[in-house]
């Protein structure tokens, strides 16, 4: 698995706390060169099953620049011919020619940051596109890709259940293959955080109703929930993200990107200018056996399939009931976890309160 971070955006959105910025042409080119340098330095004979380019907005780069990045990956690693190659894109940054270019580079999955199909909400969020651009981008993407995902947000300032209901109807009509949902979190360092006392945010009960609307409507539209925030039509689950949740090793390239080899976790410096200079060493963290057991549980439980007690035992040489028996029993009593033979998984209620359950596994 490979993740490549492209930090550049046309404009910083009002809610965004990601490692992203507005960059000029010269900085973008220097960053691409730094990425290629890092990829070449870390080359090995690993077989790569997924490549994911995220951001930021990777489609602020030119097709030529992306071609150089993908070319470096293919030269430095053995990319499986059946690999899933995903790139994130925002409406307003791609057209038919650009999408054709992405397909020619081998990308076979497109993740579109739509967030909403309502013009008023998009303006509040600070997005660069309107609803028409969002619809047209998805329609164009469907011409070139058989695997298109859209992001939707809920709990937005001024958002109502009717807004969300219309967004879900658009998803159905556009016939995409995958949907990721995100509840708004007002995070420090964002414009929303500066205005948080003035934002007309939906109350807690309304947000809960929005969550219920999403989790009931998407399955009715043919999307199977396979993870806390992700829904897919049969066979279109994100292989890359499933790799994270099931503990696979991965390479991370770019400013702020993380890597994990099964025992050692490393992270690159977040600052783009420093990353371009290449002078800041990566940070290393040895993942202890205890931390690995915790991660196996709270990452695996994000999936509706849950975790396997037998796999835990084989991986760590201990019974999951010995290590986490009290945690599992507590959350079963609360109605948040269920045990069915070898499988341990979140209930429907547990999916809504997943963070509380995950926190219990941090011993």
C-alpha positions in Angstrom: 0.0 0.0 0.0 1.2 3.5 -0.9 -0.3 6.8 0.2 1.0 10.0 -1.4 0.0 13.4 0.1 -0.5 16.4 -2.1 -1.1 19.4 0.2 -2.2 22.0 -2.3 -5.7 23.4 -2.7 -7.2 26.2 -4.8 -8.6 27.7 -1.6 -8.6 26.6 2.0 -12.1 25.6 3.0 -13.7 27.0 6.2 -13.9 23.7 8.0 -10.6 22.1 6.9 -7.9 21.2 9.4 -6.0 18.9 7.1 -2.4 19.5 6.2 -3.2 21.7 3.1 -2.4 25.1 1.7 -2.7 27.3 -1.3 0.5 26.9 -3.4 1.9 28.6 -6.4 3.2 26.9 -9.5 6.9 27.0 -8.5 6.1 25.5 -5.0 4.0 22.8 -6.6 6.8 21.8 -9.0 9.4 21.8 -6.2 7.1 19.6 -4.2 6.6 17.1 -7.0 10.4 16.9 -7.4 10.8 16.3 -3.6 8.1 13.6 -3.7 9.9 11.8 -6.5 13.2 12.1 -4.6 11.6 10.5 -1.6 10.0 7.7 -3.6 13.3 6.9 -5.2 15.2 6.9 -1.9 12.7 4.4 -0.3 12.4 2.1 -3.3 12.3 -1.6 -2.6 10.9 -4.8 -4.0 7.5 -4.6 -2.3 4.5 -5.6 -4.3 2.0 -2.7 -4.2 -1.7 -3.6 -4.2 -3.1 -0.1 -3.7 -2.0 3.5 -4.4 -3.9 6.4 -3.0 -3.2 10.0 -3.8 -4.9 12.3 -1.3 -4.7 15.9 0.0 -5.3 18.7 -0.1 -6.6 18.5 -3.7 -4.2 16.3 -5.8 -6.0 17.5 -9.0 -4.4 20.9 -8.6 -1.4 19.3 -10.1 -1.1 18.9 -13.9 -1.5 15.5 -15.6 2.2 15.8 -16.5 3.2 16.2 -12.9 1.0 13.3 -11.8 2.5 11.2 -14.6 5.9 11.8 -13.2 4.8 10.8 -9.7 3.1 7.6 -10.8 6.0 6.8 -13.1 8.4 7.1 -10.1 6.2 4.8 -8.1 6.1 2.2 -10.9 9.9 2.4 -11.2 10.6 2.1 -7.5 8.1 -0.6 -6.6 6.3 -3.5 -8.2 2.8 -2.3 -8.7 0.4 -5.2 -9.2 -1.4 -5.1 -12.5 -4.7 -5.4 -10.6 -3.8 -2.7 -8.1 -6.4 -0.2 -7.0 -5.2 3.3 -7.9 -7.3 6.1 -6.3 -7.0 9.8 -6.6 -9.0 12.4 -4.7 -10.5 15.3 -6.8 -12.7 18.3 -6.1 -15.4 19.5 -8.5 -14.0 22.7 -10.1 -10.6 21.2 -10.6 -11.3 18.6 -13.3 -12.9 18.4 -16.7 -13.4 15.7 -19.3 -9.9 16.0 -20.7 -8.3 15.9 -17.2 -10.4 12.9 -16.3 -9.3 11.2 -19.5 -5.7 11.9 -18.5 -6.2 10.4 -15.1 -7.5 7.2 -16.7 -4.6 7.1 -19.1 -2.2 7.1 -16.1 -3.8 4.0 -14.7 -6.1 5.5 -12.1 -9.2 3.3 -11.7 -10.9 4.8 -8.7 -11.9 8.5 -8.2 -12.9 10.0 -4.9 -14.8 13.3 -5.2 -15.1 15.8 -2.4 -18.6 16.9 -3.1 -19.7 17.4 0.6 -23.2 18.7 -0.5 -25.2 19.4 -3.5 -26.8 22.5 -2.0 -25.4 25.9 -3.2 -26.0 27.6 0.1 -24.2 25.0 2.2 -21.3 24.8 -0.3 -20.8 28.6 0.0 -20.9 28.3 3.8 -18.2 25.6 3.7 -16.1 27.8 1.4 -16.0 25.2 -1.4 -14.9 26.5 -4.9 -17.8 24.6 -6.7 -21.5 24.9 -6.8 -24.1 22.1 -7.1 -24.2 22.2 -10.9 -20.4 21.7 -11.0 -20.7 18.9 -8.5 -23.3 17.1 -10.6 -21.5 17.6 -13.9 -18.2 16.4 -12.4 -19.8 13.2 -11.2 -21.5 12.7 -14.5 -18.2 13.2 -16.4 -16.4 10.9 -13.9 -18.8 8.1 -14.6 -17.9 8.2 -18.3 -14.2 7.4 -17.5 -14.4 5.4 -14.3 -16.5 2.5 -13.1 -15.6 3.2 -9.5 -16.6 6.6 -8.3 -16.9 7.6 -4.7 -18.4 10.8 -3.2 -17.9 12.4 0.2 -20.9 13.9 1.9 -21.0 15.9 5.2 -23.7 16.4 7.8 -24.1 18.6 10.8 -23.3 21.7 8.8 -24.2 25.2 9.7 -27.8 25.8 8.6 -28.2 22.3 7.3 -31.6 20.6 7.7 -32.9 17.1 7.3 -34.4 18.1 4.0 -31.0 19.4 2.7 -29.5 16.0 3.6 -32.4 14.1 2.1 -32.0 15.9 -1.2 -28.2 15.2 -1.2 -28.9 11.5 -0.7 -31.4 11.6 -3.6 -28.6 13.1 -5.8 -26.3 10.3 -4.9 -28.9 7.8 -5.9 -29.6 9.5 -9.2 -25.9 9.8 -10.1 -25.4 6.1 -9.5 -22.0 6.3 -7.8 -20.4 3.2 -6.4 -19.2 4.4 -3.0 -20.2 7.1 -0.4 -18.1 8.3 2.6 -20.0 10.3 5.2 -18.5 12.8 7.7 -20.0 14.6 10.5 -18.7 18.2 10.8 -16.1 18.7 13.6 -15.2 22.3 14.3 -11.5 22.0 14.8 -8.9 24.5 16.0 -7.1 26.3 13.3 -10.0 26.5 11.0 -12.2 29.5 10.0 -15.2 27.8 11.5 -13.3 27.5 14.9 -12.9 31.3 14.9 -16.6 31.7 14.3 -17.8 28.8 16.3 -20.0 30.9 18.7 -21.8 32.4 15.7 -22.3 29.3 13.6 -26.0 28.1 13.3 -25.0 24.5 13.9 -27.7 21.8 14.2 -28.3 20.6 17.7 -27.3 17.2 19.0 -30.7 15.6 18.4 -30.8 16.9 14.8 -27.3 15.6 14.1 -28.4 12.2 15.4 -31.4 12.3 13.2 -29.2 13.1 10.2 -26.9 10.2 11.0 -29.9 7.9 11.2 -31.3 9.2 7.9 -28.0 8.5 6.2 -27.5 5.0 7.7 -31.1 4.0 6.8 -31.3 5.6 3.4 -28.0 4.5 1.8 -28.7 0.8 2.3 -32.1 1.3 0.9 -30.4 2.7 -2.2 -28.2 -0.4 -2.6 -25.1 0.7 -0.6 -23.8 -1.8 2.0 -22.3 -0.3 5.0 -18.9 -1.9 5.5 -17.3 0.6 7.9 -18.4 3.2 10.4 -18.4 6.0 7.8 -18.3 4.2 4.5 -20.9 2.6 2.2 -20.4 0.8 -1.1 -22.2 -1.2 -3.7 -21.1 -4.8 -3.8 -17.5 -5.2 -4.8 -16.7 -1.5 -4.6 -15.3 -1.2 -1.0 -12.1 0.9 -0.8 -9.3 -1.7 -0.8 -6.8 0.9 0.4 -8.8 2.0 3.4 -9.7 -1.6 4.3 -5.9 -2.2 4.4 -5.5 0.5 7.1 -8.3 -1.0 9.2 -7.0 -4.5 8.9 -3.4 -3.5 9.9 -1.5 -3.9 6.6 1.9 -2.2 6.1 2.0 0.9 4.1 4.4 3.6 2.7 3.5 7.2 3.1 5.1 9.9 0.9 4.9 13.6 1.1 4.6 16.3 3.8 3.0 14.9 7.0 2.6 11.4 5.5 2.8 8.3 7.8 4.3 4.9 7.1 4.0 1.6 8.9 6.0 -1.6 8.4 4.2 -3.7 10.9 6.5 -2.8 13.8 7.8 0.8 13.2 5.7 3.8 12.5 7.3 6.8 10.8 6.0 10.3 9.8 7.4 13.0 7.6 7.6 16.6 8.6 4.3 18.5 8.0 5.7 21.8 6.9 5.7 21.8 3.1 8.8 24.1 2.7 10.8 22.0 5.1 9.7 18.8 3.3 10.9 20.3 0.0 14.3 21.0 1.5 14.5 17.4 2.6 16.5 18.3 5.7 14.0 17.3 8.4 14.3 13.6 9.6 11.3 11.4 9.8 9.9 10.7 13.3 10.0 7.1 14.4 7.8 5.2 16.8 8.2 1.6 17.7 4.7 0.0 18.0 4.7 -2.1 21.2 2.9 -5.4 21.4 0.3 -3.7 23.7 -0.3 -0.9 21.2 -0.5 -3.4 18.3 -3.2 -5.4 20.2 -5.2 -2.2 20.9 -4.9 -1.1 17.2 -6.0 -4.5 16.0 -9.2 -4.0 18.0 -10.2 -0.4 17.6 -9.2 -0.3 13.9 -10.8 -3.6 13.0 -14.0 -2.8 14.9 -14.5 0.2 12.5 -15.5 -2.5 10.0 -19.0 -3.9 10.1 -17.4 -7.4 9.9 -15.6 -6.7 13.1 -12.6 -8.6 14.4 -11.8 -12.3 14.7 -10.9 -13.7 18.1 -8.9 -16.5 16.4 -6.9 -14.1 14.3 -6.1 -12.1 17.4 -4.9 -15.2 19.1 -2.7 -16.3 16.2 -1.2 -12.8 15.8 -0.4 -12.1 19.4 -0.2 -15.5 21.1 -2.9 -14.6 23.7 -6.7 -14.9 23.9 -8.6 -11.7 23.3 -10.8 -12.6 26.3 -7.6 -12.6 28.5 -6.6 -9.1 27.3 -9.9 -7.3 26.6 -12.5 -9.6 28.2 -13.6 -6.9 30.6 -13.9 -4.3 27.8 -15.9 -6.6 25.6 -18.2 -7.6 28.5 -18.8 -3.9 29.4 -19.7 -2.9 25.9 -21.9 -6.0 25.4 -23.9 -5.0 28.5 -24.2 -1.4 27.0 -25.6 -2.9 23.8 -22.6 -1.6 21.8 -20.7 -4.8 21.0 -21.9 -8.2 19.9 -20.1 -11.6 19.9 -21.1 -14.2 17.4 -18.9 -17.2 17.5 -15.4 -16.1 16.4 -16.6 -12.6 15.4 -16.8 -9.5 17.6 -18.4 -6.5 16.1 -20.2 -3.2 16.8 -24.0 -3.2 17.0 -26.0 -0.6 15.1 -26.0 1.5 18.3 -22.3 0.8 18.7 -21.6 2.2 15.2 -23.1 5.5 16.3 -21.0 5.5 19.5 -17.9 3.9 18.1 -15.4 6.4 19.5 -16.6 5.6 23.0 -16.0 1.9 22.4 -12.7 2.4 20.7 -11.5 4.5 23.7 -12.2 1.5 26.0 -9.6 -0.6 24.1 -6.9 1.8 25.0 -5.7 0.1 28.2 
